[in-house]
Amino acid sequence: MLPSTSSSLIGAVTWVEVGAWTYHYSDRGDYAWEQARNYCQTFFTDLVAIQNKQEIEYLNRSLPFHKRYYWIGIRKLHGTWTWVGTRKALTKEAENWAAREPNNRRSNQDCVEIYIKRPQESGKWNDESCNQKKKALCYRASCQPFQCSQRGECVETIGSYRCECYPGFHGPECENVVQCAKLEPRGVHMNCSHPYGDFSYNSTCVFRCQEGFEQRGADTLRCLPSQQWSADTPTCTAVACPVLSVPDQGELNCSHLHGDFTFGSRCAFSCQTGFALMGPESRECTATGTWTGDTARCKAIACLALSAPDQGELNCSHLYGDFTFRSKCAFSCQTGFALMGPESRECTATGTWTGDSPHCEAIRCPVLSAPDEGELNCSHLYGDFTFGSKCTFSCQTGFVLTGAESRECTATGTWTGDSPHCEGNAAARAQGLPSAQCSRPRRAELLPPPRGLYLWLHMCLLLPDWVCADGARESQVHSHRDMDWGQPTMQR
């Protein structure tokens, strides 16, 4: 049932009031479609927008007949019949065309008229050329700009209006705003804008991480009409550095603020006994994912290089490098020499060797002395009466050397041969004969008969007391064992 109506003439304008809004038309002059719309928009709201068939029936009943009929707010735009006030396409359900309409008879029928009080098909629509002149059928809307809180579309209804709220709003006047859960991120900087209230529809929050942290998730979140955020709350994860390893022969001690080997982690290095740290004592994981300083390592402490002793040998084993911590060196001497000092030395953690430096001394033989009535002449390679020393013996005039003419000090500390001595010529002295130098006994020889004996022979050179006659050769005296010296013979 329609609300009560009234009509009156205001100037050149006739109006009919229907509940919350009014229809208006002019009974003085007709307009082309564009002129009619300008007229309605100037003095009222717009050309009438037909909401339903009930409204059509009411207009057909209430408006006077006019032979050129009335323009309404429908026009073909880009090939589609459109309500010009709302820019919405005309739906199939809302169509109210007369039979065989729209027919676009002259190919330019892009505007729509409504038949009011026409004998046939009264209240129906017809497409017409927009240049035709007709009455302007206007309305003054119940919907005002302030209605629906400017958060929805005001839809005219007969006698009233309703609000079709935009997404994110609700309520009779779209006065309520959709709320999303309050965001409370941890460890993330958040900066939000709230056009309709804290954490409500269209609230936008931008996130960023502190230096040294990487963001995982969206940078920006928006509160949606569904009361959900556009994405999950992002998180900040500490930037990771490469995992550090313990140096060989060393130790690693780390403290982690935000996770193992991540931004802010600090690692200290130390070395085991006998090793020195080469590089920084500590390193820190930076915001760029790199460590401060260079790689630390432990190097074996070095001792001074050892050398083989004179007349000796050196044999070393090295665990961590030549002449470094735990290196061990053994010493030995060549034949004829004795090691004086430790047989081995080891490189210690302080960089020093255990023990003192050994050396090789030539082995000593007993000191030799000259024989009675004799002389001693020695040569020494490595020291007096030591290995390699060689001594020769001789006797004074009138004495004969018995024993080795020379002796040598051996590697065992003994002399070769026996001790020699000097003997005088007893037979010569007994007969008052001049002294002679005699050789050692020669091997036994068989003398011719009449003796026919094996005898030991000496050959003695006469000393200057024996004088040979002119033309005679050197004299020789032969002595036979157990016999007297013979007279010298002169050999010519």
Secondary structure, DSSP 4 states (H G I P E B T S, - for coil): -PPPEEEEEETTEEEEEETTEEEEEESS--B-HHHHHHHHHHHSSEE-----HHHHHHHHHHSPP-TT-EEEEEEEETTEEEETTTTEEPPTTT--BPTT----TTS---EEEE-SS-SSSTT-EEEE-TTS-BEE-EEE-S--TTGGGGSEEEEEETTEEEEEEPTTEESTTS-EE-B-PPP--SS-EEEEE-TTSTTBTT-EEEEEPPTTEEEES-SEEEB-TTSSBSSPPPEEEEPB-PPP-PPTTEEEEEE-SSSTTBTT-EEEEEE-TTEEEES-SEEEB-TTS-BSSPPPEEEEPB-PPP-PPTTEEEEEE-SSSTTBTT-EEEEEE-TTEEEES-SEEEB-TTS-BSSPPPEEEEPB-PPP-PPTTEEEEEE-SSSTTBTT-EEEEEE-TTEEEES-SEEEB-TTS-BSSPPPEEEE-HHHHHTTPPPEEEPPPEEEEEPPTTT--EEEEEEEEE-TTS-PPTT----EEEEETTSPBPPPB---
